[in-house]
């Protein structure tokens, strides 16, 4: 029996130089796209700043100017024009690292020489570039205006993307380990390739993955996954050309997954049963939109999904448990998505010293599917899911981000497998280096399928408690943090921050597979945050000490957490 009593981990990454529609377009000539060969970032930054006498975006667009030269400046990881970064180690890292190719950057831009100038497309292109794992930042500015033509400069900063990683860890009383070789920007083309072997609390896996977001320099994306696991196999394939930009008009995609595994049921951090799962999934879709109209986008998708799960007793298990009932859902579906073009660029919120893009406008989607034996299902049902989010500024220093989701089925006259999730995140800025954060998250379940457990513990925000500690029909969690963002930049590799926190939450409702929830649980603690500015292998390393304030006697007095996350 696996005992989940602590949450601790240590990860060692052996990485070098890292602690961790456009109207009236004309065909550009090759000389219209310039790659700046110099990587002297200081000169580029000064030369690339928007001149004070250059008209604003609205004036440029109103005057009907066109884009002339597009200068692409892909910068190295380290700026050796700075004395503090002009070291043998950093020069070696720049030499060994294959810089992102200008064509890789160019293919993601939403504008080209000869297009009418639209400042919004520059901003959106920069967001797309910052959304990659192999670039630390991206800046796009108009830099010169002459004879009705405006020149644009695109500046990006690379990060170290090769990860020959050896990892060790321990959490929930179980050791974890891994050996992997991963490249996030193969030959500077934005391709992700990785192989490895990992062991965690659930299984041992030999992994292979491949991701190409710009297949053959197109907007198509290809993803391949394979895992040979100690409890089965997983194979995945996806090929799609989704709505890559706000003004994109068409989308199409196909994907499939086959997964064989052993799943477990938990109570008080311990496994209380396990069963075998054979899951097959396939989906295809097509989409259309009129693009961005008056700052808003409406998108439609139509598709077909096959989703089958077969369950059986786990062979040779010491924890026999009745397996869930088999389920086969096959259904055509229609979805609608509506969103507003309202984004904010911020710093020192969920990252340290990085440009962060937050969507503040309304974003809402809904999907409705009809399952029937006619389409290959084992039942008749109506499937639904939806999502909505919005950001609000509460004055100059405070803001709230809201998000809610809902999914489930209606079959045999009742609603089943319904789950609703809601989250509110609040930010209060005290200074450039200090911020208060609060979050409230709630999950509600109704007649959930037997293979879905609502769990809460150290892996879902209650940092002072074991993983998967409580189970029920729902859960709630309140998180309070005081965040600190220092200007300490040791070895020019990581930005240092910290947090003092408190978590309160618990599960509620019946637990069909164990003890009833114990009520509210609480913990307090503090931790260190290391913002990885030179590597794309993980944005933030968390090192936390959490102190549980209640719970059963088996819960340890101090919990150590060491993990990499995408945010603060």
N, C-alpha and C positions, 0 to 999 in steps of 0.2 A: 504494500500500500504506500502510495506517495504522500508524504507529509508536507503540507505547504504552510510553514510556520514563520518564515522570514522572507524579506525581499531584499536581497543583496546581490550585487554583481560587480565584476571588474572586467573591463574590456581593454585590451591592448591592441592598438592598430599600428602595424609597422608600416608607416607611410613616410616617405621622404618629404621634408619641408612642410610637415603638417602635424599638428597635435591631434590630431585625430584624422465702294466700287469706284473704282477709280476711273474718272471720265477722261476721254480723249487721250489715251495713253499713246506715246510714240515709242518705237523700239529704240532702246538706248544703244549707243556704241559701246564697245568694250572699254574705251578710255573714259567713259562716263562714270565707271565704278573704280574708285581708287582705293588701293590697300596701302595704308601707311606703313612702310617697312620698319620705321623706327619704333622702338618700344620705350622711348624716353617719356614716361608718363607725365613728368612735370611739364615738359614742353607741350605735349598734346593737350593737357588739361587747360593750360593757359591759352593756347591757340584755339581750342575748341569751345571756349566759353561764348555764350551768345553775346554778340556785341551790343553795347548799350544803345546804339543808334539804329538797331534793326527793329522794324515795326513788330508789333505783337502778332500772335497767330491769327486773330480775327481780321486784322488789317491786311496781312499777307494773303489770306484766303479771299477777302473781298476784292483785292486788286487783281486777282486772277493770275498770280505768278505761278510758274511751273518749277518743278524740282530740276536742278541741274546736276551737278556732281554729287555723288554719294560716297563719302570717304569712310571706309571701314577701318577702324583702328582696334584690332584685337590685342590687348595688352597681356604681358606675361604675368605669372603668379606674383613675382616679387619685382618691385620697382628699384632697380639697381642704380637709378639716378639719385636716390636718397642714400646718404652715407650710412644710415642705420640698417639698410637692406643690402648694401653692397658688401656682402660677405661671401666667402668661398662656398659655404653650404647653399646659400640662396642662388648664387650663380649656377651651381651644379644642378639645383632643382629646375631652374629655368631651361638649362641645356637639355636635361633628360626629358622634360615634359614636352609633349607635342601640342603646340598651341592650337586653339580652335581655328579652323580654316575660315577665311573670309566668306567663302561660298556657303558654309554652314550658317553663318550669321545672316548673310544676304537672303537666303531662302526663307527666313522667318520674318523678313520685313514686309509690311503691308503697303509699301510704296516703292516706286522705282523712278529713275530719271525720266523726265518727260511728263510725269503725272502732275495734275494740279495740286498745289500745296494744300495740305490739310493737317493742321497741328495735332488733331485728335489721333490720326494714324501714327504719328511719331510716338505719342504717349503709349498707345496700345502696343506698338511694336516693342517698346522698351519693357513693358510688362511681360510680354511673351518671352523675351530673352531672359529676364530675371527669374522666370518660372522654371528655367532649366536648372539641373543640378550641377552643371559644369561651368557656370558663370557666377561669379560673386556679385556682380552688379552690371548694369547697362545704362548708358546715358545717350540720348539722341537729341541733337540740337541743330537748328539752322545757324550757320556760321558766316554766311556772306550773301549779299543781295546785289545783283548787277543786271541791268537791261531786262528786267522782268523774269529773271531766273534766280532761284535761291539754292545755295549749296547746303548740304546736310552732312553732319558728321555723326558717325555711330561709334561709340567707344564702349568696349566691354573689358572686363577683367576676368581672367581665367582663375580657376582653383586647381589644386592637385587632385587628380581623378583616378590614379592607380592605387588600388588597395590590396597589397599582399598582407592580408590580415590574419593574425592569430588572436582569437578571443577566448577568454575564460570568464566564467561567471558563476554566481550562486544566488538563487532566489527561491523562496518558498521551500527551503530545505533540500533543494535539488541543484546539482551542479549543471552548468551549461558550458559548452565549449564549441569552438569552430575553427576551421581552417578554410580560407577562401582566397581566390584571386579574382578581383573585380576591376573593370575599367569602365568609367562612366562617359568617356569621350574618346572612343577608339579612333586613333589616327586623326583626331581633331574634327571628326565628322558627326559628333553628337550621338554616337551609337553606344549603348550600354551592353556589356558582355561580362558574364560572371559565371564561375564555377566554384563549388565549395562543398564542405561537409560540416554540418552543424548538429549539435545535440542540445535539446532543451527539455522542459518538464513533460512534454507530450511525445516527442519522437526524435529519432536520429535520422537525418536526411542528407542525401547526396544531391546537390542542386545544380541546375544549369538554367540560365536565363539570358534572353536576348531582347533588346528593345531598340527600335529604330523609328524615331518620330518623324524622320524626313526621308522616307524610303525613296531611293533613286532621285533625290533632290526634289521630292514632291511633297504634297500635304498629306500623303498617306502615312499611316503609322502601323508598324508591325511589331507584335510581341509574341515571344515563344517562351514557354516555361516547361521544365521537366524536373521532377523530384522523385528519386527512388528512396522511399522511406522505410523505416523499420516496421511500420504497420500498414504498408501499401505503397501506392504510387499516385502521382498527380501529373497530368499533362494538360497544358493550356495553349491555346492559339487565339490571337485576335488580329484582325486586319480591318482598319477603318479609316475613313476620311471624315471626321466629325466636323462640327461647326468650329473651325479653328479661330475665328475672329467674329466680332460683333456684327460685321456686315456680310458675313459668309451666307450664301444662299442655298447650298445643297450639302447634304451629308449622307453617308452610306457606311455600313459596317457589318461585320460578321465575326462571331466568336464562338469558341467551344471549350469545354473543360471536362475532363474525366478525373475523378478523384476517388481513391479507395483508402480508407483510414479507420482507426479506432478512436471513437469519441468517448469522453467520460462525463459522468455526472458528479457534482461536488456538493459537499455540505461541510461547513466550518473548516474549509481549506483542505479537506481530505476527499479523495476519490471514494465514492460510495457505489459506483457501478460503471460499467463500460459496455459498449456495443459496437458492432461493425457497421460501417457506412459505405455504400457504393453510390456515388453521385455522378450523374451525367447531366450536362447543361449545354445548350446551344441556342444561339440567338442571332437574328439578322434584322436589319432595319434600314429604312431610307428616310430622309428628312428634307424639309424645304422651309424657306423663310423669305420674306421680303427684305430682310436685312435691317439695318438700323434706320428707323424712321422717327424723327423728332426726339432723339435720345432714348428710344425704347426699341426692344427687339421682341418679336413673336416668332417662335419656332414650332414646327410640327414634325412629329416623327410617327411612322407606322412600321410595325414589325411583327415578328413571330418568335415565340420563345418556347423551348422544350426544357423542362426542369424535372428530373426524376431522381428520387432518393429511395434506395432500398436498404433495409436494415435487417440485421441478424445478430444472434448472440456472438460475442467476441470469442473466437476459438481459443481454448485453453485458458480462459480468463479466471483469475481468482476472485473476481468481483462480478459474478453473473447478475444480470438485471434484465427485466423484460425489455426487448427493443421496441422502439417506436413503430407505428404502423407505416407501411410503405406508402409512398406518395408519388403520383405522376401527374404533372401539370403541363398541358400543352395548349397554347392560346395565342391568337392574334391580339394585338394591342394597338392603341392610339395614345399618343402623349402630346401635351402642349407645354411649352416653356415660355415664360415672359420675364424679361429683365430690363433693368434700367442701366444706362451708362453713367455710373456715379462711382468713381474710385478715388481713394486718397492715398498719397504717398506719405509714409510716416517713418520715424526711426525710434529706436529704443522703446518698443512696445512688447512684441513677442520675440524680438531678436535683439542683439547688441551690435550697434554700429553697422547696421545693414539697412538698405532701403526696403521697406515693407509695403506691399500693395494690399489695401483692404477694399472690398466691395461694399459700399454703403447703400446703393440703390436697391429697390425691391427686386428679388429674384424668387420666382415661384414656378413650380412645375407640378403637373398631375398626369397620371397614366392610368388607363382603364383597359383591362384585358378580359376576354371571355374564354374560359376553359370548357371543353366539351369532348366527349368521346369521339365526336366527328373529327376533331383536330388531333386526336391521339392521346387525350387525357384519360385518367381512370375515374373521373367525376365531372359533374357540371358545377361551375363556380364562376363568380365574378371576382377578379383580382384588382386591387387598387393600391396605389401608392402616390404620395405627394410630398413636396418639400417647399418651404417658404423661409426666406431670410431677409433681414433689413438692418441697416445701421442708422443710428441717430446720434447727432452731436447735442450735448447738453451744455451749451456754453463753449467757451474756448478751451477748457481744460478737461472736460468730461465727455464720455461717449458710451453708448450701449450698442452691442451687437446681439441680435435675436435670431434664433433658428429653430425650426420645428419640422418634424417629419412624421408621416403616418403611413402604415402599410398593413395589408391584411387581405382576407377573403370573405366572401359571402357565399355560403353553400348550405343546402338542406334547410333553408329558412332561417339561418342564424349567421352571425359574424363569428369567424374563427381566426386564430393566429394573427390577432390584431396587436400591433405594437405602435405606441405613440411616444416620441421623444421630443423634448424641448430643452433649450439651453439659452440662458441669458448671461452675457459677459459684460462686465462693467469695468471701464478704465478711468482712473482719476490721476491726471498729471500734476505732480507737485513741483517738479523742476525737470531740467533736462536729464538729470541723473536719478530721479526717484519717482516711482509710480505705484499707486495702489490698484490692486486688481481683485475683483470678486466675480464669482461665477455660481450660478444655480442651474443644476441639470436634473431633469426628472424623466423617468421611463415608466410607462404604464403598459401592462400586458393584459390581454383578454383571451382566454381559451387558446393559449399558445400550443403549437405543435410540441409533441413530447421531446423533440430534439432541440428545442430552444429553451435555455435556462436564462433567466435574468439574474445576473450575478453582480456582486460588488465586493471589492477588496483592494489589495495593494496594486493590482494591475488596472484598476478602473477608478483611481483617484483617492482612495482611502489609504494614504501612504504609510500609516502606522500599523497596518494589519496584513495578515497573510493574503495571498492571491486567492480569488474565488471564495471568499470567506463566508458571505451570506448569500442566500438565494430566496426568491419569492416571485410574486406576480408583477412586481415593480421595484423601483429603487429611486432614491433621491440623494443628491450630493450638493453640499455648499462648500465652496473653496474660497478662502481669503488669503491674499498674499500682499506683502510689502516688498516691492522689487527695487533693487539697486543696480545701476549701470555705471560701473567705474570707467575711468579713462586709462586704466592700467592695461598695457598691451605687451605682456612679457614675451620676449624673444621675437616680437613682431609676428606671432603665430595665433594667439587666442586673445579675445576680449573677455575680460573678467567681470562677472556680476554676481549678485547674491539675492537670496529671498528668505524671508521669515514667513511661515505659513501656518494655517489651521484648516483642517478638513472635518466636516461633520456630515454624516450620511448614514444610510442603511437601506435594507430591503424591507418590503412589506407585502402582505398577502400570504397566501398559502404557498408552501414549498412542497411539491408533490413527491420529492425524493429525499427528504430529510427533516431536520428540526425546523421549527418555526423561526423566523427572524427574531433577533434579540433586542430590537429597538434601535435607537440612535447610537451610533459609534462616533467617537471624536478622537482626533490626534492633533498635536502641534509639532512644529519642527523648524529647522533652518537648513539652508543648503547653499552650495556654490554652483554657479553657472559659468561654463566656459564656452563662449561663442566662437565656433570654428570658422575663421575668416579665410583660411587658405586651402581648405579641403572641401570637396563636395560629398564626403562620405558620411556626414552627419552634422547638422547645423548647431546643435547645442548638447553639451555633455552636462548632465545633472549629477551632482553628488549631494545626497540629502541624508540627514538624520531625522527620523520621525519618532515621536513618543506617543504611544497609544494611551488614551485616558480611561478606557474601559474595555470590556470584552471578557471572554472567558479566561481562566487562569493559564491556559496554554499559550496565550499571546505573549511574545517576548516584550520586555520593557523598552527596548530600543530596536528600531528597524533601520538598517543601512540600505540605501538605494543608490545604485550607480547605473545609469542608463543614458542612452543617446535618444533625444527627441528632436522633433522638427521645430519646436518653439520653446519659449521660456517656461 
